[in-house]
Amino acid sequence: MLNLYNILFLDIETVATSPQFENLSDRFKTLWEKKAKFLDKSGLLTPADLYQQAGIYAEFGKIVSIAVGYFTKEDNPKLRIKAFSNDNEKDLLKEFSSLISQKFDSESLRLCAHNGKEFDFPYLSRRLIINNLPVPEVLSLSGKKPWEIKHLDTMEMWKFGDYKHFTSLELLAAILNIESSKDDIDGSQVNEVYYGENDLERISEYCKRDVVVLAQVFLRLNQMPTLPKERITLL
């Protein structure tokens, strides 16, 4: 039976570790050049041109914002959304891990994200390892059988077993008549907003709105009514 109260909905926003390719160390320049060859089969783009994509790879990017949402146990459940944002990724990850360990029961907690199994969950785990931090039990896959992994993925839910199908959260929101989170920026603009505008607060607000959409989509996919705005709190 579905239990909304043990689910933590989340979204992460990532950027390249450096503002530009030229800022990388020689070692990482060489490594990115090798990566770039796989990204541009035409050979028309330079590693510097492709570096704007670096943020989506945990080896070349970092997390700058993590938004989470959860339903409160009330007669009329409410959705509470909070974001952790920090230029210092290690401190950001510590805050996130602390929330999980102190506020939730590790035995029952489940994580939910859109395309989370391919992106958010492994990215978080890799960056925790890179920052020499422990991986929380709910993110750890080591030694677990598939049915023991407590990860929910709205994209996987929408696939209905079709492994060739990719649907963005924005498209799902549109077809399910859920208000968009892209009224200001979208994911492709996060790197520029971070390095070009130095506006982490703007990224944080966008990240929170994405979690609202994620939770609403999750409700619809489980054939439950969405929440009205007055029952959603952005902290």
Secondary structure, DSSP 8 states (H G I E B T S, - for coil): ---GGGEEEEEEEEEESSSSGGGS-HHHHHHHHHHHHHH-TTS-S-HHHHGGGGGGSTTTEEEEEEEEEEE--SSS--EEEEEEE-SSHHHHHHHHHHHHHHHS-TTT-EEEETTTTTTHHHHHHHHHHHTT----TTT--TT--GGG--EEEHHHHHHTT-TT----HHHHHHHTT---S-SS--GGGHHHHHHHS--HHHHHHHHHHHHHHHHHHHHHHTT-----GGGEEE-
